[in-house]
């Protein structure tokens, strides 16, 4: 498929929106800098008893903008803590500092809302005008036998050792030695099955009963540059981004407080400031407010970040995993085992779909239903507004899936239509 199929026909409009977003972000940074000049960051951090995740000043400012401005008397706090702050301010100027902070906060809030509106407009326009709805009629990806060209070097002349994007993608590869195959594994895309199966095939462990080994040895069987460029077969498993995000929520956030959960659950809880009284809608609203957080947990990081090659020999979909595993075995001899019964993650294997579970249910309620072998239907976990937000945040993954997975638009059709 030619690259131009991924670009909207109204390219100038999209570029204009992009420029507006860039200018809006610059203005927001200036406003934040101004607010930091008059705002007692450390004091606010202590008063609110903010967790360690708020060790950076800009995160404290974000918290104040979203929660604190209407919850605290700025003037009284400064007055009561004048010695702690070390400020030499005439008492008649307290209100000036308070008003300055409030005015800057108001402008920041309005700036953020304008930025969100532009982001939604840009993503909807890109999805609509790129012809994505017609991709079902296209041959999504024609294999180019033996082509091995790196993606992360495109537009980046840096040394490979210093190319952070390349190093990240390489760290998520595995080599199957017997077939000289290179696989890219992506968290929440059957990655435990792949890593464990390759470890067995390469002789590191004997069976899925030893699956704990893979979690302590993620750096084993990572492809070298030579293996990457001389691989006989390359493949990757992709996933509908809306379902991948929901899978993360059901696993990592709904079970974050379970005592047997590993460190990845606590990381997820801290990164997204989540607790069991919150819902999937709350989670989506959080990443909409703080989109940078999806890059702080690899389970939510966009799938495009993991892509190593400009073209893989084969792109598979987790939604058709059975067919994918049969073909991988036929091409490489690699048997991929189902590790869900042995792994530490919380899966929906053997559960019944419950149409009564929605995006409004609290995480604690969903966990209780999980214990009863009940799991939600993906479509019931999103309303139209949530779909639009996720589409804007993960637009690159939507286009990746649609352009690379055969009949990918059949899977995405429901979601894309509601993102317009």
C-alpha positions as CSV (number, residue, x, y, z in Angstrom):
1,X,0.0,0.0,0.0
2,X,1.4,3.4,-1.0
3,X,2.1,5.9,1.8
4,X,-0.1,8.6,0.4
5,X,-3.2,6.4,1.3
6,X,-2.5,7.3,4.9
7,X,-2.7,11.1,4.4
8,X,-5.8,13.2,4.3
9,X,-6.9,14.9,1.1
10,X,-7.2,18.2,3.0
11,X,-3.6,18.1,4.1
12,X,-3.3,21.9,4.3
13,X,-6.2,22.0,6.9
14,X,-4.6,19.3,9.0
15,X,-1.2,21.1,8.9
16,X,-2.9,24.3,9.9
17,X,-4.5,22.6,12.9
18,X,-1.1,21.1,13.7
19,X,0.5,24.5,13.7
20,X,-2.2,25.8,16.0
21,X,-1.6,22.9,18.4
22,X,2.1,23.6,18.4
23,X,1.5,27.3,19.2
24,X,-1.0,26.4,21.9
25,X,1.5,24.1,23.6
26,X,4.2,26.8,23.5
27,X,1.8,29.3,25.1
28,X,0.8,26.8,27.7
29,X,4.4,26.2,28.7
30,X,4.9,30.0,29.1
31,X,1.9,30.2,31.3
32,X,3.1,27.3,33.5
33,X,6.4,29.0,33.8
34,X,4.7,32.2,34.9
35,X,2.6,30.3,37.5
36,X,5.7,28.6,38.9
37,X,7.1,32.1,39.7
38,X,4.3,32.9,42.2
39,X,3.1,29.5,43.3
40,X,4.4,27.7,46.5
41,X,5.0,24.3,44.9
42,X,6.6,22.5,47.8
43,X,4.0,23.8,50.3
44,X,1.1,22.7,48.1
45,X,2.7,19.3,47.6
46,X,2.9,18.8,51.4
47,X,-0.6,20.2,52.2
48,X,-2.2,17.9,49.6
49,X,0.1,15.0,50.6
50,X,0.7,14.3,47.0
51,X,2.4,10.9,46.2
52,X,5.9,10.5,44.9
53,X,4.6,10.6,41.4
54,X,4.4,14.4,41.9
55,X,8.1,14.9,42.4
56,X,8.2,17.2,39.4
57,X,7.0,20.8,39.7
58,X,5.0,20.8,36.5
59,X,2.9,17.8,37.8
60,X,2.1,19.7,41.0
61,X,1.0,22.7,38.9
62,X,-1.3,20.3,36.8
63,X,-2.8,19.0,40.1
64,X,-3.5,22.5,41.3
65,X,-5.1,23.5,38.0
66,X,-7.4,20.4,38.0
67,X,-8.2,20.1,41.7
68,X,-6.7,22.7,44.0
69,X,-7.8,26.1,42.7
70,X,-11.3,25.7,44.0
71,X,-10.4,23.7,47.1
72,X,-8.0,26.0,49.0
73,X,-7.7,29.6,50.2
74,X,-4.5,30.6,48.5
75,X,-4.1,33.8,50.6
76,X,-4.6,32.1,53.9
77,X,-2.2,29.3,53.1
78,X,0.6,31.8,52.3
79,X,-0.2,33.8,55.4
80,X,-0.1,30.8,57.7
81,X,3.2,29.5,56.2
82,X,5.1,32.7,55.6
83,X,8.1,31.5,57.6
84,X,8.3,28.2,55.8
85,X,8.1,29.9,52.4
86,X,10.8,32.4,53.3
87,X,8.9,35.1,51.5
88,X,9.3,38.8,52.3
89,X,5.9,40.0,51.0
90,X,3.8,42.9,52.5
91,X,0.6,41.6,53.7
92,X,-1.4,43.8,51.4
93,X,0.2,42.0,48.5
94,X,-1.1,38.5,49.4
95,X,-4.2,39.0,47.3
96,X,-2.1,40.1,44.3
97,X,-0.3,36.8,44.3
98,X,-3.5,34.9,44.8
99,X,-5.2,36.8,41.9
100,X,-2.1,36.3,39.6
101,X,-2.1,32.6,40.2
102,X,-5.9,32.3,39.6
103,X,-5.7,34.4,36.4
104,X,-2.8,32.3,35.0
105,X,-4.6,29.1,36.0
106,X,-7.8,30.2,34.3
107,X,-5.8,31.0,31.1
108,X,-4.0,27.6,31.3
109,X,-7.4,25.8,31.7
110,X,-8.9,27.6,28.7
111,X,-5.7,27.0,26.7
112,X,-5.9,23.3,27.5
113,X,-9.5,23.1,26.4
114,X,-8.7,24.8,23.1
115,X,-5.9,22.3,22.6
116,X,-8.2,19.3,23.2
117,X,-10.8,20.7,20.8
118,X,-8.2,21.1,18.1
119,X,-6.8,17.6,18.8
120,X,-10.3,16.0,18.4
121,X,-10.9,18.0,15.2
122,X,-7.5,17.0,13.7
123,X,-7.9,13.2,14.5
124,X,-11.5,13.1,13.2
125,X,-10.5,14.9,10.0
126,X,-7.6,12.6,9.5
127,X,-9.7,9.5,10.0
128,X,-12.4,10.8,7.8
129,X,-10.4,12.2,4.9
130,X,-7.6,9.6,4.8
131,X,-10.0,7.2,3.1
132,X,-9.6,4.8,6.0
133,X,-13.2,3.6,5.7
134,X,-12.4,2.3,2.2
135,X,-9.4,0.3,3.4
136,X,-11.4,-2.9,3.5
137,X,-11.3,-2.8,-0.3
138,X,-7.5,-2.6,-0.4
139,X,-4.8,-5.2,-0.2
140,X,-3.6,-4.0,3.2
141,X,0.0,-5.1,3.0
142,X,1.8,-7.0,0.3
143,X,4.8,-8.9,1.7
144,X,8.2,-8.0,0.4
145,X,10.2,-11.2,0.8
146,X,13.5,-10.7,2.5
147,X,13.3,-6.9,2.7
148,X,15.1,-5.7,5.9
149,X,15.1,-1.9,6.3
150,X,15.1,-0.3,9.7
151,X,12.3,2.1,10.5
152,X,13.8,4.2,13.4
153,X,16.7,5.4,11.2
154,X,14.3,7.2,8.9
155,X,15.0,10.9,9.4
156,X,17.4,10.2,12.2
157,X,21.1,10.1,11.3
158,X,22.2,9.4,14.9
159,X,24.4,6.5,15.8
160,X,22.3,3.4,16.4
161,X,23.7,3.2,19.9
162,X,22.4,6.7,20.6
163,X,19.1,6.3,18.7
164,X,16.7,6.0,21.6
165,X,13.7,5.0,19.4
166,X,15.7,2.3,17.8
167,X,17.1,1.0,21.0
168,X,13.6,0.8,22.5
169,X,12.2,-1.1,19.5
170,X,15.2,-3.5,19.5
171,X,14.7,-4.2,23.2
172,X,11.3,-5.7,22.4
173,X,12.6,-8.2,19.9
174,X,13.2,-12.0,20.3
175,X,15.2,-14.3,18.0
176,X,14.0,-17.8,17.3
177,X,17.4,-19.4,16.5
178,X,16.2,-22.6,14.8
179,X,14.4,-20.7,12.1
180,X,16.5,-17.5,12.1
181,X,13.3,-15.5,12.8
182,X,12.9,-12.2,14.5
183,X,9.7,-11.3,16.3
184,X,8.7,-7.9,17.8
185,X,6.7,-8.4,20.9
186,X,4.3,-5.7,22.2
187,X,2.9,-5.7,25.8
188,X,-0.8,-6.7,25.9
189,X,-0.4,-8.4,22.5
190,X,0.1,-12.0,23.6
191,X,3.7,-11.1,24.5
192,X,4.0,-13.6,27.4
193,X,3.0,-16.4,25.1
194,X,5.7,-15.3,22.6
195,X,8.5,-14.7,25.0
196,X,7.9,-17.9,27.0
197,X,7.6,-20.0,23.8
198,X,10.8,-18.7,22.3
199,X,12.6,-19.3,25.6
200,X,11.5,-22.9,25.5
201,X,12.4,-23.3,21.8
202,X,15.9,-21.8,22.4
203,X,16.5,-24.1,25.3
204,X,16.4,-21.6,28.2
205,X,13.6,-23.3,30.1
206,X,11.8,-26.6,29.8
207,X,8.1,-25.7,29.8
208,X,5.5,-23.0,30.6
209,X,5.7,-24.1,34.3
210,X,8.9,-22.0,34.4
211,X,7.4,-18.9,32.9
212,X,8.7,-16.7,35.8
213,X,12.1,-16.9,34.1
214,X,11.0,-14.7,31.3
215,X,10.1,-11.8,33.5
216,X,13.6,-11.6,34.9
217,X,15.3,-12.2,31.5
218,X,13.7,-9.8,29.1
219,X,17.1,-8.9,27.7
220,X,17.7,-12.5,26.6
221,X,17.4,-13.4,22.9
222,X,17.2,-9.7,21.9
223,X,18.2,-9.4,18.3
224,X,21.6,-8.1,17.4
225,X,22.0,-5.7,14.4
226,X,23.3,-8.6,12.3
227,X,20.4,-10.9,13.3
228,X,17.9,-8.1,12.6
229,X,19.2,-7.5,9.0
230,X,19.8,-11.1,8.1
231,X,16.6,-12.6,9.6
232,X,14.9,-15.2,7.4
233,X,11.5,-14.3,8.7
234,X,10.1,-11.3,10.6
235,X,6.7,-10.9,12.2
236,X,4.7,-8.9,14.7
237,X,1.3,-9.2,16.4
238,X,-0.8,-6.0,16.5
239,X,-4.1,-5.3,18.4
240,X,-7.1,-3.1,18.0
241,X,-5.9,-0.1,20.1
242,X,-9.3,0.4,21.8
243,X,-9.3,-3.2,23.0
244,X,-5.6,-3.1,24.0
245,X,-6.2,-0.1,26.2
246,X,-9.2,-1.8,27.8
247,X,-7.2,-5.0,28.4
248,X,-4.6,-3.0,30.3
249,X,-7.3,-1.5,32.5
250,X,-9.0,-4.8,33.3
251,X,-5.6,-6.4,34.1
252,X,-3.3,-3.8,35.6
253,X,-5.7,-1.2,37.1
254,X,-8.6,-3.3,38.3
255,X,-6.2,-5.6,40.1
256,X,-3.6,-3.1,41.3
257,X,-4.4,-3.7,44.9
258,X,-4.2,-7.5,44.9
259,X,-1.5,-8.6,47.2
260,X,-0.2,-11.2,44.7
261,X,0.2,-8.6,41.9
262,X,3.7,-8.0,40.7
263,X,5.5,-4.6,40.6
264,X,3.9,-3.7,37.2
265,X,0.6,-3.3,38.8
266,X,1.9,-0.8,41.4
267,X,3.7,1.1,38.6
268,X,0.4,1.4,36.6
269,X,-1.5,2.6,39.7
270,X,1.1,5.3,40.4
271,X,1.6,6.4,36.8
272,X,-2.1,7.0,36.2
273,X,-3.0,8.1,39.8
274,X,-5.6,5.4,39.9
275,X,-7.6,3.8,42.8
276,X,-10.3,1.2,42.9
277,X,-13.1,3.7,43.3
278,X,-12.4,5.0,39.8
279,X,-13.9,3.7,36.5
280,X,-12.6,3.1,33.0
281,X,-14.1,6.5,32.0
282,X,-12.0,8.1,34.8
283,X,-8.9,6.4,33.3
284,X,-9.7,7.6,29.8
285,X,-10.3,11.1,31.1
286,X,-6.9,11.0,32.9
287,X,-4.9,10.1,29.9
288,X,-6.8,12.7,27.9
289,X,-5.8,15.3,30.5
290,X,-2.2,13.9,30.7
291,X,-1.4,12.2,27.4
292,X,2.3,12.0,28.2
293,X,1.5,9.3,30.9
294,X,0.8,6.6,28.3
295,X,4.5,6.7,27.5
296,X,5.4,6.0,31.2
297,X,4.0,2.5,31.1
298,X,5.0,0.2,28.2
299,X,1.6,-1.5,28.4
300,X,-0.1,1.7,27.2
301,X,2.7,3.0,25.0
302,X,1.6,3.3,21.3
303,X,2.3,0.1,19.3
304,X,4.0,2.2,16.6
305,X,6.9,2.8,19.1
306,X,7.7,-0.9,19.1
307,X,8.0,-1.1,15.3
308,X,11.5,-2.1,14.2
309,X,11.2,-2.6,10.4
310,X,9.7,-0.5,7.7
311,X,8.1,-3.7,6.5
312,X,7.7,-7.1,8.3
313,X,7.3,-10.3,6.4
314,X,4.0,-10.7,8.3
315,X,1.7,-8.6,10.4
316,X,-0.8,-10.7,12.5
317,X,-3.8,-9.6,14.6
318,X,-4.4,-10.8,18.1
319,X,-8.1,-10.8,17.2
320,X,-7.3,-13.8,14.9
321,X,-4.6,-15.3,17.1
322,X,-5.5,-18.9,16.4
323,X,-4.9,-18.5,12.7
324,X,-1.7,-16.5,13.4
325,X,-0.2,-19.2,15.6
326,X,-0.9,-21.9,13.0
327,X,0.9,-19.9,10.3
328,X,3.8,-18.9,12.5
329,X,4.3,-22.6,13.3
330,X,4.1,-23.5,9.6
331,X,6.7,-20.9,8.6
332,X,9.1,-21.2,11.5
333,X,8.4,-24.5,13.4
334,X,7.9,-22.4,16.5
335,X,5.1,-23.7,18.8
336,X,3.6,-20.9,20.7
337,X,2.0,-22.0,24.0
338,X,-0.9,-20.5,25.8
339,X,0.6,-19.3,29.1
340,X,-2.5,-17.6,30.6
341,X,-3.1,-20.3,33.2
342,X,0.5,-20.1,34.4
343,X,1.2,-16.3,34.1
344,X,0.8,-13.6,36.8
345,X,-1.5,-11.5,34.6
346,X,-5.3,-11.4,35.1
347,X,-6.9,-12.7,31.9
348,X,-10.5,-13.2,30.8
349,X,-9.9,-16.8,29.7
350,X,-12.9,-18.9,30.6
351,X,-15.0,-15.9,31.5
352,X,-18.6,-15.1,30.4
353,X,-19.4,-11.8,28.8
354,X,-21.6,-9.6,31.0
355,X,-23.4,-6.8,29.0
356,X,-24.3,-5.2,32.3
357,X,-20.7,-4.0,32.9
358,X,-20.1,-0.5,31.5
359,X,-17.5,2.3,31.5
360,X,-19.2,3.7,34.6
361,X,-18.5,0.7,36.8
362,X,-15.8,1.2,39.4
363,X,-12.7,-0.9,39.2
364,X,-13.5,-2.6,42.5
365,X,-16.9,-3.6,41.1
366,X,-15.3,-5.0,37.9
367,X,-12.7,-6.9,40.0
368,X,-15.5,-8.5,42.0
369,X,-17.3,-9.6,38.8
370,X,-14.0,-10.9,37.5
371,X,-13.8,-13.2,40.5
372,X,-17.2,-14.5,39.4
373,X,-15.8,-15.2,35.9
374,X,-17.6,-12.3,34.4
375,X,-16.0,-9.9,31.9
376,X,-17.3,-6.8,30.0
377,X,-18.1,-6.5,26.3
378,X,-15.6,-4.1,24.8
379,X,-18.2,-1.9,23.0
380,X,-20.1,-1.4,26.3
381,X,-17.0,0.1,27.9
382,X,-16.9,3.1,25.7
383,X,-19.3,5.9,24.8
384,X,-18.8,8.1,21.8
385,X,-16.9,10.8,23.7
386,X,-14.4,8.2,25.1
387,X,-13.9,6.7,21.6
388,X,-13.1,10.2,20.2
389,X,-10.5,10.8,22.9
390,X,-8.8,7.4,22.5
391,X,-8.8,7.9,18.7
392,X,-7.0,11.2,19.1
393,X,-4.4,9.8,21.5
394,X,-3.8,6.6,19.5
395,X,-4.4,7.8,16.0
396,X,-1.0,6.4,14.8
397,X,-2.0,2.9,16.1
398,X,-5.4,3.1,14.3
399,X,-3.6,3.8,11.0
400,X,-1.0,1.2,11.6
401,X,-3.6,-1.5,12.3
402,X,-5.8,-0.5,9.4
403,X,-3.0,-0.4,6.9
404,X,-1.1,-3.5,7.9
405,X,-3.6,-6.0,9.1
406,X,-5.6,-7.8,6.3
407,X,-9.3,-6.9,6.8
408,X,-8.1,-4.6,9.6
409,X,-10.9,-2.1,8.9
410,X,-13.5,-4.8,9.5
411,X,-12.3,-4.9,13.1
412,X,-11.9,-1.1,13.4
413,X,-15.1,-0.1,11.6
414,X,-17.3,0.3,14.7
415,X,-14.7,2.4,16.5
416,X,-13.7,4.6,13.6
417,X,-17.3,5.5,12.7
418,X,-17.9,6.8,16.2
419,X,-14.6,8.8,16.2
420,X,-15.8,11.1,13.4
